Amino acid sequence: MLAGIDIGGTKVAVCLARPGGAGAAPQILTRVHQPTARTGSEDALARQALALLDEACARQQVARTQLAGVGVSSCGPFAKRSGQIEVANPNICGGLAGAADGRQDNDWVQVPLQAPLARALGGTPLHIANDAVAALEAERRWGALAGVDDCAYVTWSTGVGVGLCVDGRVLAGRNGNAGHAGHTFVGDVAGSAPLCGCGNRGDVESLVGGGSLAARLGMEAPPLLAAAQQGDAQALEQVRGLCVLMGRLLYNLVATLDLARISLGGAVFLHHQALLLPLLREQLQRYFPLLTRGAELVPAGLGAQVGDYAALALLQERAAGTP
């Protein structure tokens, strides 16, 4: 039995699954989740993941020691301490932007992940990857990116993350942080630009991330998008503005990497894709047609379960002998 841990800026979810045969997706047997821990000591996140893992194991009447492997799909960026992966995510770590951000009730700068999980799991194989990169692996294996060598997975959720694949090779980078395009810039940065939890002002995540909209636009993402879908003119105009900015990011990815397809996931996008997908496609088609012609924007084939399958994909990749 395999365990998948999906760590996001909003929630932590753990699932247990049986491996799929002959290229099939794993069979998920149980799933538990909680809002992401943001208070207490710096090991609170790791302890929460382990407690949820124990709860999932109890539901299936198995012990940790009986697991064939544990995959962890975690929001980043990652930092390393003594060679071990730690999480330095702006939606979790309040110390990155300091008191000026005010969204997190902690002063964490980075929190341990690999070391406490490895200690608790003993000899059970443990594989950790950035959540967007892991989701890219899952989408390439079982979802909307199957058979596409030049592609990306983009999550539009609490934050904005990207997994990249060029010429059939998934990009990792020096610290496993390739694809953190949510912390790039798609417009002029003025002094009044909103503060991102990472400390940047005016980056993509601070402008369109679900966790930033209440402070920037005065309304959380779900009611704003619901109002736009119901025809509220002001809400629709604000959503169009969000898609202009996200569209610039998508164009930059296509133009830089010559991508054929981008799979879109994350709670903000998936819950409102009927509204957002046509607007994003319209934005992508605005720019240099020689580079964007034929490039596809599609919803994540794995839908709302992409995070669960992302963590499990890390284990199936290793089982198949893929680095």
N, C-alpha and C positions, 0 to 999 in steps of 0.2 A: 504494500500500500504506500502511496506517495502523499506527501503533505505539501500544500502550497500556502505561502504567507504573502498577502498583498498589503503593503503598507502605503497608505496615501495620506494626503494632508487633511482629509476629513475623517477617514475611517481606516481601521485595520481589520482585515478579513482573513480567516484561515479555512481551508477546505482540505478534505481527505478524498483521495480518488484512487481508482484502480487504473493501471496503464492501459491505453488503447492498443489494440493489436493491428498489425498490417497498415500502419499509418493513420489509424483512427485516433480521434481525440480521447483523452482519458475520460473515464466515467466518474463524475463527481458524486460522492456518496453523502456527504454532509458539509455544511458550511455554517460558520459562526462569525459574528463581527461585532465591533464596538467603535464608538467615536475615538479617534486617535488621542492617546494620552499626551497631555501638554503641561502637566504640573508634576511637582515632586522632584525626585533626584533624576540625574541625567540618564540612568538606566531604566527609567519608567517605560519607555517604548519597547525595549527588549523584553522586559518582564511582562508587559501586556501581551506581546506576541506569544510568549511561552505559555501564559495562562490560557489564551485562546486555543493554542495547540493542544493543551491538556484537555480542555473542554471538548474539542472535536474528537480527540482520541477516546475519551470516555463515552461519547455517543456511539462510537463504533466498536467499543470494548477491545481496544488495542492499547498497547503501551508505546511510549516514545521509542523504546529500543527495538520494537518490531517494524518500524518504518524503514522502507527501502531508501528513502532520501527525503530531504526537505529543500524546496526551492523558495527563495525569497525575492519577490518583485517589489522593490522599494523606490519611493520617490527620492530624488537626489537634490542637489549634487552630493557626491561622495567625497569624503576625505579619508586619509589613511593615518593611523597611529600604530606604530610598531608593526606595519604591514597589514593591519586589520581594518576592514571597511567600517567607517562611521558615517552617519547621516548628518548633512548640514543643510537641511531643507528650510526655506524661509517661512513656510506655512506651519512648521513645527518648532523651529528654534528662534525664540524671541530675541536672543542676543545678537543676531546677525545685523538687524537694523536698529536695535536698541529701543529705548522707551518711546522714541518718536513714532514707531510703527504702531505699538499699542494693541496688536491683535493677539499676542501670546502672553500668557501669564507665567513666563519663565525667562531666564537670562542665558539659556543654552546657546552655544555656538555650534557645537556638533555633539551628537549623541552616539554612544557605542552600539553596535549592532552585531557584527560578525563575532567578536570575542565572546560576549555573553551567550550568544546562541550556540556557538561551537562548544563551549564548556558544558552547557546543559545537555546538548545532544550527544556528547561523547564521540563515539566513532561513526555515528550516522552521517552519511554524506550530506554536505550543506553547500548549496550554490546560491549566490546572491548576484543580482544584476539590477541596473536601473529599470524602473517600471516600464518606461516607454520602450526601451530596448528589448525587455522581456516580452512585452506585448507585440512588438514587431516580430519576434521569433514565433509567437503563437499565431499571429495572423499569416505569416508565411507558411506555417506548417498546416494550419487547419482553417484559415479564414480567408479574407478578401485579398490577400497578397500572395496566395499560393501561385507558384510558377512565374513570379515577377522578380527579376534580378535587380532592377533599379527602382527602389520604392522607399517609402517612409511610413511610419505610424505616428500620428499626431494626437495627443490627448488634450482636450479642452475641458478642464474640470476646475477644481479649486485653483490649480496652477496650470501651466502650459508646458508640455514636455514632448520630446521628439525622439524617435528611434530611426536610424538611417541605415540603408543597405545600398551599396553601389557595386555593380559588377558581381552580384551574388555574395558579397562579403559584408557582414554586419560590422558597422564601425563602433569601436569601443573608446579609443582615445587613451591618453596617458593615465588618467585616474578613473577610467570608466565613465567619464562625464560627457562623451561625445553626444550631441543632440540637445544640449541645454539651450535651445534657441528661444525659450521663453524669457531668457535674461539678455536677449539681444534687443536692438532698437529698430523701430520701423518709422520713426518720425523725429522731428526736432525735439530736443530736450530743453525745456524752459525751466526757469526757477520754480514755477508753480506746478511742475509735473508731479504726479502722485508718487509716493514712496512705496517701493516694493519691499517685501519682507527681507530681501537679500541685501538691502541698502542702496540699490540702484534707484534712480528717479526716472520714471518714464519708460521703463522697459516694457516688453510685450505683456508679461504677467501682471504688472501693476496696472495696465490699461484694460486688459480683457479677461484676466483670470477671475474665476467665479468668486474667489476669496477677496477680491479687490473692489467688486462692483458696488457694494453698499457704501463704502467710503467715497468712491469716485462719483457715482451716479445717484446715490441716495436710496437705492433699492437692491435687495439681494437678487441673484441671478434667476431663481425660479419664478418669483412674481413678475419680474421685468419681462422675461421671455413669454410667460403666459399672457401678459397684457398685450404684448406685440402680436402674438398668435390670434388674439381675440379682436385685433384691429385697432387698438389704441394708437393714435397717430404719433404721440410723443414717444411712447415706448418703442414703436417700430422704427422711428428715426434714430433712437439711441442704439438699437440693435443693428441697424444698418451701419452705424459708425463703428461698432465693434467688429463687424465683418470686414469693413475696409481695412482695419488694422491687422486682423487675422489673415485676411487675404494677401496683404503685403508679405507677411511671414511665409505663407504657403508659396507665393511666387518666388521669394528668395531661395527657398529650398529647391524648387523645380529648376530655377535658372542656374543655381550654383552646382547642383549635382546631376542635372539632366535626368530627372526622375520620370518614370512612366506612370506611377500610380501612388497616391497617398490615401491611406486608410485612416479614418477619423473616428476617435472614440472619446471617452470621458463623459462625466455626468452632464455638463453644460450642453455638449453637442448631442449626445444620444437621446436625451429627454426631449430635445426640441429640433431634431434633425430635419423635419419637414419644413420648418421655417429657415433654418440656418444653411442647409446644404445648397439650395439654389442661390442664396446670396453669396456664399463663398465661391461657388463655381463662376458666378458673374464677375466677381473680383479677379479671380485668376485669369479669366479670359480678357481682362482689360489690358494686360501687359504683353509686350514683345511676343507676338504670335509665333514667330519662328521657334522660340524656346518653349512655349506653353502648348502649342498645338498637339492634341492627342493625349496630353497629360490628364489623368483621371483623378477626381476626388470621389471617394466612395465611403459609405459608412463601414465601420468595423464589422467584419463578417461574424465575429464571435459576440457582437452586441454587448450587453451589459455584463456578460461573463468574461470579457476579455481579460480583466485583472486576475481572475482565478486561473484561467488557462495560461496566462503569462508566467505565473510562478511555476506551474506544472511543466511548461515548455522547457524550462531550464533543465529539468530532470530528464525529459525525453530526449533532449539534444545530447546529453552526456551518455544516456543509455544507448543511443544510436552511434556513438563514437565520434560525434561532431565536436570540435574544440569549442 
